[in-house]
Amino acid sequence: MLSFSGNQPGLDVDAIVEESESRNETIETRSTRSKKKSLVWDHFREDKDGEKKVICKHCGASLSRVKGGGTSHMRRHILISCKSINNEDRANILATQGDNWFDPSNFKFDPDLTRGLLTLYFIDAEVPFSAIESRFWEPAMRSLRPEYRSVGRQTVREDCVAVFKAGCSVAMAELEELDSRVSFTSDIWTSSANLGYLCLTAHWIDKGFHFQKRILAFKKIPYPHTGEAVADLVEKIWNDWKLDGKIFAITLDNSSVNDLAVRYLESRLSEKMFFGASHMHMRCSAHILNLIAQEGMKIIHKALEKIRDLLRHIGSSGSRLQVLNSILDELNLPSKRGLTLDCPTRWNSTLVMINEALVLKVALKRYVNASTMEGPSPQEWKDAEEMATFLEPFLDATKTFSSVRRPSSHTYIKEVWTIRRLLLLENENHNSSAILRELALRMQNKFDKYWENPNLILTLATIFDPRYKLIFLAFCFKKAYGQGYEAHLDYFRDWLKKYYEEYDKACTDQVSSVGSSQGEKQVSRKRKLDEEFAQFKSENLDLHSTMSELEKYMQEKPIEMDEENFDILQFWKQNSGLYPTLAKMARDFLSVQVSSVASESAFSAAGRLTDHLRTSMNSETIECLVCSKDWFGPKEEVFDLNKYLPLIRRSDQ
């Protein structure tokens, strides 16, 4: 049975690795006496009262020892289980390790490792637990290793839950040690069984300036989904994860329920957040883009319906698709195995459908002429083509806003103002078609409803991009507001200064609290000298030296670097010593999500987990599987067994 230890603050999950048996063997010296060569012996002593025991020097744990046997269990204790060992010793041992788990020359079958890896497989592949009870499962596994013994579906489920709990412990330890704030995304999803689930995802930037993302909860939320119910559940999750005082912002889609939920949260968190939590709410920009684009698409809704019906008609029959492919062959175009249909509520999927139809336009026209099917008119094809071209920049913005594993908040103003400029130019372009002018006008009205006044936090995040700073806001505002732009610029400049003062005060208080531990007597002896030195500095240092970090940063010329080679987190990591307060601000502002896509993406996995074959799965198991798979990271990451050992380890006690 898998078992897991508690939280280990400071534990570097990715650094946990177990040395193979080949490096742990004792070797014989010329005098025939064995020499303990492994570094693990620096942390153990032999039990004088029993030759078959060794004692951990750090926590006093007693482990078994077999003469001539390996030290893997001892190393596992040091790198994973021992709560008393410091991280420096862990790192020293790690530096001597290699990854040869699957080296055939010194492979040793470990049934616990196999069982743990199979648990990860069930989570990652979203395979039903009953698969392990297939009559071919155990024979197939035993053909690889005769010692293998299978377990039942209930045991697999328990192992998956154990992995989830271990992951919670590791993630909670990370958040407990975090010295920055956390931003969140959240959304609600309804399963095929008409059960509501709330997904809450955390986003933060760690001390090493790495962007982190974790789904903290995927919990069932009872009907009705009122604003108060949403706020209660979100607050409970925050309390369970001990995030009091570390909350910075939350991104939600544009619904009245979420607006009400935010008001509840603001009232409850007003004393624990900057400026009474009045800036914590971010509206999902991807959702706003969808609303703007959908408003424009209403103009050609008849053409869209005809294109959609035509593609659905052909794609729903193998014989019709075969007719279309014969036409494509005549035109020397590649055949189609299927046709793309859109989700009418998602404008980007409609754009993909339009683009595919335009590629097949000639073939589709021939198909319509040879059948009784009604297709788009020449003018409707033209309108669809103009709209597809016009909406391409919106698709680029959606992709930028939907980034979930790197900062996107600093791109908000650039993307929004690109769209704003596009709409204004089309409105003023008298040579454009009537359809595009009407399209731009309707979309402009929807744009102004949501983005006439840009979001404060996301706008300030732009300033933390050293390529733009405040001068980019000045450029955008002048284009949008003309001569009165300075009033808008002053508004954001003043708020930036207010936030800087709050962070600077927090940093000063932190330093003061550390210094006060030395005792009031010691401080009083140095106070007079410190006061004299402060006066000397003010009289002798030049103006630039007495400027604040914010003033120095603003006076520095924006750097020149293209998008492809620029890494904003690397910049702040390298300059955190020069701008320590601003670097802390950057970690918070750049962690804010422009869209709620991070939480919405979990719904696809949840939908697969609760298909018609597994409708009886309880909500706790669903949460376990959804969260655990998210913690594994993206599929494109190279598999590193060492990363997952904390989740599948067995107790060595």
KOLDRENPA-367305 format. One line per field, with one value per residue (C-alpha): residue number from 1; residue in one letter; x, y, z. Coordinates in steps of 0.1 Angstrom, whole numbers, padded with zeros to 4 digits. Example, Ala and Ser with C-alpha at 12.3 -4.5 7.8 and 13.67 -1.06 7.14 Angstrom:
num: [1, 2] $
residuo: [A, S] $
c1: [0123, 0137] $
c2: [-0045, -0011] $
c3: [0078, 0071] $
***
This chain:
num: [1, 2, 3, 4, 5, 6, 7, 8, 9, 10, 11, 12, 13, 14, 15, 16, 17, 18, 19, 20, 21, 22, 23, 24, 25, 26, 27, 28, 29, 30, 31, 32, 33, 34, 35, 36, 37, 38, 39, 40, 41, 42, 43, 44, 45, 46, 47, 48, 49, 50, 51, 52, 53, 54, 55, 56, 57, 58, 59, 60, 61, 62, 63, 64, 65, 66, 67, 68, 69, 70, 71, 72, 73, 74, 75, 76, 77, 78, 79, 80, 81, 82, 83, 84, 85, 86, 87, 88, 89, 90, 91, 92, 93, 94, 95, 96, 97, 98, 99, 100, 101, 102, 103, 104, 105, 106, 107, 108, 109, 110, 111, 112, 113, 114, 115, 116, 117, 118, 119, 120, 121, 122, 123, 124, 125, 126, 127, 128, 129, 130, 131, 132, 133, 134, 135, 136, 137, 138, 139, 140, 141, 142, 143, 144, 145, 146, 147, 148, 149, 150, 151, 152, 153, 154, 155, 156, 157, 158, 159, 160, 161, 162, 163, 164, 165, 166, 167, 168, 169, 170, 171, 172, 173, 174, 175, 176, 177, 178, 179, 180, 181, 182, 183, 184, 185, 186, 187, 188, 189, 190, 191, 192, 193, 194, 195, 196, 197, 198, 199, 200, 201, 202, 203, 204, 205, 206, 207, 208, 209, 210, 211, 212, 213, 214, 215, 216, 217, 218, 219, 220, 221, 222, 223, 224, 225, 226, 227, 228, 229, 230, 231, 232, 233, 234, 235, 236, 237, 238, 239, 240, 241, 242, 243, 244, 245, 246, 247, 248, 249, 250, 251, 252, 253, 254, 255, 256, 257, 258, 259, 260, 261, 262, 263, 264, 265, 266, 267, 268, 269, 270, 271, 272, 273, 274, 275, 276, 277, 278, 279, 280, 281, 282, 283, 284, 285, 286, 287, 288, 289, 290, 291, 292, 293, 294, 295, 296, 297, 298, 299, 300, 301, 302, 303, 304, 305, 306, 307, 308, 309, 310, 311, 312, 313, 314, 315, 316, 317, 318, 319, 320, 321, 322, 323, 324, 325, 326, 327, 328, 329, 330, 331, 332, 333, 334, 335, 336, 337, 338, 339, 340, 341, 342, 343, 344, 345, 346, 347, 348, 349, 350, 351, 352, 353, 354, 355, 356, 357, 358, 359, 360, 361, 362, 363, 364, 365, 366, 367, 368, 369, 370, 371, 372, 373, 374, 375, 376, 377, 378, 379, 380, 381, 382, 383, 384, 385, 386, 387, 388, 389, 390, 391, 392, 393, 394, 395, 396, 397, 398, 399, 400, 401, 402, 403, 404, 405, 406, 407, 408, 409, 410, 411, 412, 413, 414, 415, 416, 417, 418, 419, 420, 421, 422, 423, 424, 425, 426, 427, 428, 429, 430, 431, 432, 433, 434, 435, 436, 437, 438, 439, 440, 441, 442, 443, 444, 445, 446, 447, 448, 449, 450, 451, 452, 453, 454, 455, 456, 457, 458, 459, 460, 461, 462, 463, 464, 465, 466, 467, 468, 469, 470, 471, 472, 473, 474, 475, 476, 477, 478, 479, 480, 481, 482, 483, 484, 485, 486, 487, 488, 489, 490, 491, 492, 493, 494, 495, 496, 497, 498, 499, 500, 501, 502, 503, 504, 505, 506, 507, 508, 509, 510, 511, 512, 513, 514, 515, 516, 517, 518, 519, 520, 521, 522, 523, 524, 525, 526, 527, 528, 529, 530, 531, 532, 533, 534, 535, 536, 537, 538, 539, 540, 541, 542, 543, 544, 545, 546, 547, 548, 549, 550, 551, 552, 553, 554, 555, 556, 557, 558, 559, 560, 561, 562, 563, 564, 565, 566, 567, 568, 569, 570, 571, 572, 573, 574, 575, 576, 577, 578, 579, 580, 581, 582, 583, 584, 585, 586, 587, 588, 589, 590, 591, 592, 593, 594, 595, 596, 597, 598, 599, 600, 601, 602, 603, 604, 605, 606, 607, 608, 609, 610, 611, 612, 613, 614, 615, 616, 617, 618, 619, 620, 621, 622, 623, 624, 625, 626, 627, 628, 629, 630, 631, 632, 633, 634, 635, 636, 637, 638, 639, 640, 641, 642, 643, 644, 645, 646, 647, 648, 649, 650, 651, 652, 653] $
residuo: [M, L, S, F, S, G, N, Q, P, G, L, D, V, D, A, I, V, E, E, S, E, S, R, N, E, T, I, E, T, R, S, T, R, S, K, K, K, S, L, V, W, D, H, F, R, E, D, K, D, G, E, K, K, V, I, C, K, H, C, G, A, S, L, S, R, V, K, G, G, G, T, S, H, M, R, R, H, I, L, I, S, C, K, S, I, N, N, E, D, R, A, N, I, L, A, T, Q, G, D, N, W, F, D, P, S, N, F, K, F, D, P, D, L, T, R, G, L, L, T, L, Y, F, I, D, A, E, V, P, F, S, A, I, E, S, R, F, W, E, P, A, M, R, S, L, R, P, E, Y, R, S, V, G, R, Q, T, V, R, E, D, C, V, A, V, F, K, A, G, C, S, V, A, M, A, E, L, E, E, L, D, S, R, V, S, F, T, S, D, I, W, T, S, S, A, N, L, G, Y, L, C, L, T, A, H, W, I, D, K, G, F, H, F, Q, K, R, I, L, A, F, K, K, I, P, Y, P, H, T, G, E, A, V, A, D, L, V, E, K, I, W, N, D, W, K, L, D, G, K, I, F, A, I, T, L, D, N, S, S, V, N, D, L, A, V, R, Y, L, E, S, R, L, S, E, K, M, F, F, G, A, S, H, M, H, M, R, C, S, A, H, I, L, N, L, I, A, Q, E, G, M, K, I, I, H, K, A, L, E, K, I, R, D, L, L, R, H, I, G, S, S, G, S, R, L, Q, V, L, N, S, I, L, D, E, L, N, L, P, S, K, R, G, L, T, L, D, C, P, T, R, W, N, S, T, L, V, M, I, N, E, A, L, V, L, K, V, A, L, K, R, Y, V, N, A, S, T, M, E, G, P, S, P, Q, E, W, K, D, A, E, E, M, A, T, F, L, E, P, F, L, D, A, T, K, T, F, S, S, V, R, R, P, S, S, H, T, Y, I, K, E, V, W, T, I, R, R, L, L, L, L, E, N, E, N, H, N, S, S, A, I, L, R, E, L, A, L, R, M, Q, N, K, F, D, K, Y, W, E, N, P, N, L, I, L, T, L, A, T, I, F, D, P, R, Y, K, L, I, F, L, A, F, C, F, K, K, A, Y, G, Q, G, Y, E, A, H, L, D, Y, F, R, D, W, L, K, K, Y, Y, E, E, Y, D, K, A, C, T, D, Q, V, S, S, V, G, S, S, Q, G, E, K, Q, V, S, R, K, R, K, L, D, E, E, F, A, Q, F, K, S, E, N, L, D, L, H, S, T, M, S, E, L, E, K, Y, M, Q, E, K, P, I, E, M, D, E, E, N, F, D, I, L, Q, F, W, K, Q, N, S, G, L, Y, P, T, L, A, K, M, A, R, D, F, L, S, V, Q, V, S, S, V, A, S, E, S, A, F, S, A, A, G, R, L, T, D, H, L, R, T, S, M, N, S, E, T, I, E, C, L, V, C, S, K, D, W, F, G, P, K, E, E, V, F, D, L, N, K, Y, L, P, L, I, R, R, S, D, Q] $
c1: [0000, 0014, 0020, 0031, 0048, 0037, 0048, 0084, 0090, 0118, 0117, 0127, 0104, 0123, 0155, 0144, 0162, 0172, 0207, 0207, 0219, 0252, 0264, 0255, 0274, 0302, 0336, 0364, 0397, 0431, 0431, 0398, 0379, 0349, 0348, 0316, 0319, 0284, 0279, 0248, 0270, 0278, 0243, 0241, 0258, 0257, 0236, 0261, 0233, 0223, 0244, 0214, 0204, 0216, 0206, 0199, 0221, 0195, 0162, 0173, 0152, 0163, 0166, 0174, 0208, 0218, 0254, 0265, 0231, 0225, 0218, 0189, 0165, 0189, 0192, 0154, 0151, 0175, 0161, 0125, 0114, 0137, 0122, 0153, 0179, 0187, 0184, 0221, 0228, 0201, 0216, 0251, 0239, 0218, 0249, 0265, 0235, 0226, 0195, 0200, 0167, 0162, 0198, 0196, 0231, 0221, 0183, 0166, 0128, 0110, 0073, 0066, 0081, 0061, 0029, 0036, 0043, 0011, -0008, 0007, -0003, -0040, -0041, -0023, -0040, -0074, -0079, -0109, -0097, -0115, -0088, -0065, -0090, -0089, -0081, -0051, -0037, -0018, -0006, 0008, 0026, 0039, 0053, 0076, 0083, 0071, 0072, 0045, 0013, -0017, -0042, -0079, -0096, -0104, -0067, -0058, -0083, -0068, -0033, -0045, -0060, -0027, -0008, -0032, -0027, 0011, 0009, -0012, 0015, 0042, 0022, 0011, 0047, 0056, 0028, 0037, 0072, 0062, 0072, 0050, 0013, -0009, -0034, -0063, -0086, -0119, -0149, -0179, -0186, -0217, -0210, -0231, -0249, -0259, -0236, -0219, -0181, -0160, -0124, -0099, -0064, -0035, -0007, 0024, 0061, 0085, 0118, 0137, 0113, 0097, 0060, 0040, 0004, -0016, -0052, -0059, -0095, -0121, -0151, -0188, -0208, -0245, -0273, -0283, -0250, -0255, -0228, -0227, -0223, -0194, -0178, -0182, -0166, -0137, -0131, -0132, -0106, -0083, -0086, -0079, -0047, -0038, -0035, -0047, -0028, -0013, -0042, -0036, -0062, -0088, -0098, -0134, -0156, -0182, -0214, -0236, -0230, -0193, -0197, -0218, -0193, -0165, -0184, -0188, -0151, -0140, -0161, -0145, -0109, -0109, -0087, -0062, -0055, -0042, -0067, -0096, -0094, -0110, -0087, -0088, -0113, -0101, -0126, -0117, -0103, -0107, -0144, -0147, -0130, -0155, -0184, -0169, -0163, -0197, -0213, -0196, -0205, -0242, -0240, -0234, -0253, -0272, -0240, -0226, -0257, -0254, -0217, -0224, -0253, -0234, -0204, -0227, -0247, -0216, -0197, -0226, -0226, -0197, -0211, -0214, -0179, -0167, -0184, -0166, -0133, -0138, -0142, -0111, -0092, -0103, -0090, -0057, -0065, -0059, -0089, -0106, -0112, -0138, -0150, -0146, -0177, -0177, -0191, -0214, -0207, -0169, -0160, -0125, -0139, -0163, -0133, -0115, -0147, -0149, -0112, -0116, -0147, -0129, -0101, -0127, -0149, -0145, -0152, -0181, -0196, -0194, -0210, -0239, -0244, -0245, -0270, -0302, -0284, -0286, -0252, -0239, -0244, -0213, -0219, -0221, -0188, -0173, -0186, -0173, -0139, -0137, -0148, -0122, -0094, -0107, -0108, -0073, -0058, -0085, -0074, -0038, -0050, -0070, -0039, -0019, -0045, -0049, -0013, -0014, 0023, 0040, 0031, 0006, -0006, 0021, 0007, -0028, -0025, -0007, -0033, -0063, -0050, -0042, -0078, -0090, -0069, -0081, -0117, -0112, -0093, -0120, -0146, -0128, -0119, -0144, -0130, -0138, -0169, -0202, -0202, -0168, -0178, -0210, -0190, -0164, -0191, -0210, -0178, -0166, -0198, -0192, -0155, -0163, -0187, -0159, -0126, -0133, -0116, -0087, -0082, -0060, -0038, -0034, -0025, 0001, 0016, 0026, 0049, 0069, 0079, 0112, 0107, 0075, 0074, 0052, 0061, 0041, 0010, 0016, 0018, -0014, -0034, -0024, -0036, -0069, -0077, -0059, -0047, -0065, -0044, -0022, -0051, -0055, -0017, -0016, -0043, -0022, 0010, -0005, -0018, 0016, 0032, 0006, 0013, 0050, 0047, 0027, 0053, 0082, 0066, 0061, 0097, 0109, 0086, 0100, 0136, 0127, 0111, 0143, 0165, 0144, 0152, 0187, 0173, 0164, 0196, 0218, 0197, 0198, 0236, 0237, 0208, 0228, 0254, 0227, 0210, 0243, 0250, 0216, 0221, 0255, 0241, 0214, 0239, 0266, 0249, 0237, 0201, 0201, 0214, 0185, 0159, 0135, 0137, 0106, 0121, 0154, 0135, 0114, 0144, 0163, 0157, 0135, 0155, 0154, 0147, 0123, 0095, 0112, 0144, 0128, 0121, 0105, 0110, 0147, 0150, 0135, 0156, 0188, 0177, 0162, 0193, 0190, 0153, 0143, 0110, 0100, 0110, 0086, 0059, 0067, 0062, 0027, 0016, 0030, 0013, -0022, -0040, -0057, -0082, -0098, -0086, -0064, -0094, -0116, -0090, -0096, -0132, -0121, -0103, -0133, -0156, -0136, -0135, -0172, -0183, -0212, -0190, -0180, -0210, -0209, -0175, -0178, -0167, -0137, -0122, -0128, -0110, -0081, -0076, -0081, -0057, -0031, -0028, -0025, 0004, 0023, 0028, 0025, 0028, 0057, 0079, 0106, 0097, 0119, 0112, 0129, 0102, 0075, 0092, 0076, 0042, 0047, 0072, 0066, 0075, 0109, 0101] $
c2: [0000, 0034, 0058, 0094, 0116, 0151, 0185, 0191, 0229, 0239, 0206, 0209, 0183, 0182, 0175, 0143, 0113, 0079, 0065, 0031, 0000, 0000, 0031, 0019, -0014, -0016, -0025, -0045, -0028, -0045, -0053, -0072, -0048, -0031, 0006, 0026, 0045, 0060, 0095, 0083, 0070, 0106, 0107, 0073, 0054, 0017, 0006, -0008, -0027, -0045, -0052, -0053, -0017, 0018, 0051, 0084, 0111, 0137, 0123, 0091, 0068, 0032, 0014, -0022, -0032, -0064, -0072, -0069, -0052, -0018, 0015, 0026, 0026, 0048, 0073, 0073, 0082, 0111, 0125, 0120, 0109, 0126, 0158, 0169, 0170, 0203, 0212, 0217, 0181, 0170, 0190, 0176, 0141, 0149, 0163, 0128, 0110, 0099, 0087, 0051, 0036, 0017, 0007, -0031, -0037, -0030, -0032, -0044, -0051, -0029, -0038, -0007, 0015, -0004, 0000, 0037, 0043, 0024, 0048, 0077, 0060, 0057, 0094, 0107, 0085, 0089, 0051, 0036, 0018, -0013, -0017, -0033, -0061, -0071, -0108, -0098, -0072, -0094, -0119, -0090, -0075, -0108, -0115, -0086, -0095, -0127, -0113, -0088, -0092, -0071, -0053, -0045, -0014, -0001, -0003, 0017, 0043, 0045, 0048, 0077, 0094, 0088, 0105, 0134, 0138, 0137, 0163, 0185, 0183, 0193, 0221, 0234, 0234, 0255, 0280, 0282, 0293, 0316, 0352, 0367, 0368, 0345, 0352, 0329, 0319, 0302, 0290, 0267, 0236, 0213, 0176, 0153, 0142, 0179, 0183, 0217, 0219, 0249, 0249, 0272, 0275, 0293, 0312, 0326, 0334, 0317, 0330, 0318, 0338, 0307, 0309, 0283, 0270, 0246, 0236, 0237, 0224, 0210, 0208, 0201, 0232, 0228, 0245, 0272, 0287, 0321, 0347, 0339, 0302, 0308, 0332, 0308, 0279, 0300, 0314, 0279, 0266, 0296, 0288, 0251, 0260, 0286, 0314, 0341, 0373, 0360, 0367, 0393, 0389, 0366, 0363, 0353, 0353, 0380, 0369, 0386, 0356, 0362, 0400, 0393, 0367, 0393, 0418, 0392, 0384, 0421, 0428, 0398, 0404, 0442, 0443, 0418, 0431, 0463, 0492, 0472, 0445, 0470, 0459, 0421, 0414, 0407, 0402, 0374, 0391, 0360, 0361, 0398, 0391, 0364, 0388, 0415, 0390, 0374, 0408, 0413, 0379, 0386, 0408, 0378, 0352, 0340, 0333, 0315, 0293, 0283, 0274, 0255, 0236, 0227, 0214, 0195, 0180, 0167, 0155, 0136, 0111, 0090, 0089, 0127, 0131, 0107, 0129, 0160, 0141, 0132, 0169, 0177, 0151, 0168, 0201, 0185, 0194, 0170, 0149, 0153, 0127, 0149, 0185, 0211, 0223, 0251, 0256, 0286, 0301, 0303, 0327, 0314, 0280, 0297, 0315, 0281, 0267, 0297, 0295, 0258, 0265, 0292, 0268, 0244, 0271, 0260, 0224, 0233, 0254, 0224, 0202, 0226, 0229, 0191, 0187, 0202, 0217, 0255, 0271, 0306, 0332, 0349, 0379, 0358, 0341, 0375, 0388, 0357, 0361, 0398, 0390, 0362, 0385, 0412, 0389, 0374, 0400, 0390, 0354, 0364, 0383, 0353, 0330, 0356, 0360, 0322, 0316, 0297, 0288, 0321, 0357, 0375, 0404, 0427, 0421, 0433, 0470, 0461, 0436, 0457, 0488, 0469, 0458, 0493, 0509, 0483, 0491, 0529, 0527, 0505, 0530, 0559, 0540, 0552, 0529, 0498, 0477, 0485, 0452, 0459, 0494, 0481, 0452, 0476, 0500, 0472, 0457, 0492, 0496, 0463, 0471, 0504, 0486, 0465, 0483, 0520, 0521, 0496, 0474, 0491, 0461, 0448, 0483, 0487, 0453, 0468, 0491, 0461, 0453, 0471, 0475, 0497, 0512, 0543, 0557, 0530, 0539, 0575, 0565, 0544, 0570, 0598, 0578, 0570, 0602, 0629, 0660, 0650, 0618, 0632, 0630, 0593, 0588, 0606, 0583, 0552, 0569, 0579, 0543, 0529, 0552, 0541, 0505, 0511, 0528, 0499, 0474, 0495, 0499, 0461, 0455, 0480, 0465, 0431, 0443, 0461, 0430, 0410, 0437, 0441, 0405, 0416, 0434, 0470, 0477, 0469, 0491, 0521, 0520, 0524, 0548, 0580, 0568, 0558, 0592, 0610, 0588, 0594, 0632, 0629, 0609, 0635, 0663, 0646, 0621, 0634, 0636, 0603, 0583, 0595, 0586, 0558, 0525, 0534, 0568, 0551, 0525, 0551, 0572, 0543, 0541, 0512, 0483, 0472, 0436, 0416, 0394, 0362, 0368, 0386, 0369, 0392, 0370, 0366, 0404, 0408, 0379, 0396, 0430, 0419, 0432, 0466, 0469, 0446, 0463, 0465, 0429, 0418, 0439, 0424, 0389, 0398, 0418, 0395, 0365, 0379, 0360, 0379, 0351, 0322, 0297, 0279, 0268, 0262, 0238, 0214, 0209, 0189, 0164, 0163, 0157, 0127, 0114, 0116, 0101, 0077, 0048, 0065, 0085, 0070, 0084, 0105, 0141, 0135, 0110, 0134, 0162, 0138, 0129, 0164, 0181, 0154, 0153, 0191, 0189, 0165, 0194, 0197, 0165, 0180, 0179, 0151, 0124, 0126, 0098, 0118, 0144, 0120, 0100, 0121, 0111, 0073, 0065, 0038, 0043, 0029, 0027] $
c3: [0000, -0009, 0020, 0021, 0046, 0054, 0042, 0037, 0035, 0011, -0006, -0043, -0059, -0092, -0073, -0056, -0071, -0060, -0069, -0085, -0068, -0088, -0070, -0036, -0035, -0010, -0025, -0012, -0004, -0009, 0028, 0021, 0044, 0030, 0025, 0026, -0007, -0011, 0002, 0019, 0048, 0057, 0071, 0088, 0115, 0123, 0152, 0177, 0194, 0162, 0132, 0109, 0116, 0106, 0123, 0105, 0120, 0114, 0126, 0145, 0123, 0123, 0090, 0081, 0067, 0049, 0046, 0009, 0001, -0014, 0001, -0020, 0009, 0029, 0001, -0004, 0033, 0029, -0003, 0004, 0039, 0064, 0077, 0096, 0068, 0053, 0016, 0011, 0020, -0003, -0031, -0025, -0028, -0058, -0076, -0076, -0090, -0125, -0141, -0148, -0135, -0167, -0175, -0183, -0170, -0134, -0134, -0103, -0104, -0079, -0076, -0056, -0084, -0110, -0091, -0086, -0123, -0132, -0109, -0128, -0161, -0150, -0140, -0171, -0197, -0181, -0183, -0164, -0132, -0144, -0171, -0146, -0142, -0178, -0183, -0204, -0181, -0157, -0183, -0204, -0174, -0162, -0197, -0190, -0154, -0139, -0103, -0111, -0092, -0101, -0079, -0081, -0094, -0059, -0050, -0081, -0071, -0036, -0051, -0073, -0042, -0024, -0053, -0051, -0014, -0018, -0045, -0022, 0005, -0019, -0035, 0000, 0011, -0020, -0013, 0024, 0017, -0011, -0005, -0032, -0039, -0059, -0087, -0096, -0124, -0119, -0138, -0134, -0156, -0158, -0163, -0185, -0153, -0148, -0118, -0113, -0107, -0098, -0109, -0091, -0105, -0089, -0107, -0092, -0099, -0075, -0061, -0092, -0114, -0128, -0137, -0118, -0124, -0103, -0102, -0065, -0065, -0088, -0065, -0069, -0063, -0053, -0072, -0075, -0086, -0068, -0063, -0026, -0032, -0056, -0031, -0002, -0021, -0034, 0001, 0016, -0009, -0001, 0036, 0031, 0013, 0039, 0014, 0038, 0030, -0003, -0027, -0054, -0081, -0096, -0133, -0141, -0171, -0176, -0158, -0133, -0109, -0109, -0105, -0074, -0061, -0064, -0044, -0016, -0017, -0018, 0014, 0032, 0021, 0022, 0053, 0040, 0005, -0011, -0012, 0002, -0025, -0050, -0078, -0074, -0102, -0137, -0165, -0189, -0220, -0241, -0233, -0241, -0274, -0281, -0274, -0296, -0325, -0321, -0324, -0357, -0370, -0366, -0397, -0420, -0399, -0430, -0449, -0419, -0415, -0452, -0449, -0417, -0431, -0463, -0444, -0420, -0449, -0466, -0436, -0422, -0450, -0463, -0498, -0499, -0486, -0513, -0540, -0526, -0526, -0563, -0571, -0551, -0571, -0603, -0589, -0578, -0542, -0512, -0502, -0469, -0442, -0426, -0425, -0397, -0380, -0355, -0320, -0326, -0292, -0299, -0326, -0332, -0341, -0365, -0381, -0385, -0402, -0426, -0435, -0444, -0464, -0483, -0492, -0505, -0521, -0557, -0549, -0527, -0555, -0579, -0553, -0548, -0586, -0589, -0561, -0548, -0517, -0513, -0509, -0502, -0529, -0546, -0524, -0492, -0501, -0505, -0472, -0454, -0470, -0460, -0424, -0421, -0432, -0408, -0378, -0381, -0356, -0331, -0334, -0326, -0295, -0284, -0286, -0266, -0239, -0237, -0226, -0192, -0186, -0192, -0183, -0205, -0184, -0198, -0233, -0225, -0235, -0267, -0279, -0268, -0285, -0317, -0319, -0310, -0337, -0363, -0355, -0357, -0390, -0405, -0394, -0409, -0441, -0467, -0493, -0474, -0481, -0465, -0447, -0431, -0420, -0404, -0389, -0374, -0360, -0342, -0328, -0317, -0296, -0279, -0274, -0257, -0233, -0219, -0228, -0230, -0196, -0195, -0164, -0138, -0128, -0164, -0176, -0148, -0157, -0191, -0172, -0159, -0195, -0198, -0235, -0230, -0195, -0191, -0225, -0243, -0223, -0233, -0269, -0268, -0248, -0272, -0301, -0284, -0264, -0283, -0265, -0233, -0229, -0201, -0176, -0184, -0181, -0147, -0134, -0140, -0129, -0096, -0090, -0098, -0072, -0046, -0052, -0051, -0018, -0003, -0015, -0004, 0031, 0033, 0024, 0049, 0076, 0068, 0072, 0104, 0119, 0112, 0127, 0158, 0168, 0177, 0207, 0215, 0235, 0205, 0182, 0206, 0207, 0169, 0165, 0169, 0144, 0119, 0122, 0116, 0086, 0071, 0074, 0058, 0028, 0022, 0021, 0000, -0025, -0059, -0069, -0089, -0059, -0037, -0063, -0055, -0074, -0094, -0104, -0115, -0135, -0152, -0161, -0177, -0215, -0226, -0238, -0275, -0280, -0303, -0290, -0299, -0279, -0249, -0216, -0192, -0162, -0170, -0170, -0136, -0122, -0135, -0122, -0088, -0070, -0087, -0082, -0053, -0045, -0082, -0087, -0060, -0076, -0110, -0096, -0085, -0115, -0141, -0125, -0132, -0159, -0187, -0193, -0174, -0200, -0175, -0155, -0186, -0200, -0170, -0182, -0213, -0190, -0166, -0196, -0206, -0171, -0167, -0200, -0203, -0191, -0159, -0148, -0113, -0104, -0073, -0072, -0049, -0073, -0102, -0083, -0076, -0112, -0127, -0102, -0103, -0141, -0141, -0116, -0140, -0163, -0201, -0222, -0242, -0211, -0212, -0188, -0156, -0131, -0104, -0106, -0097, -0069, -0041, -0054, -0057, -0030, -0004, 0032, 0042, 0079] $
***
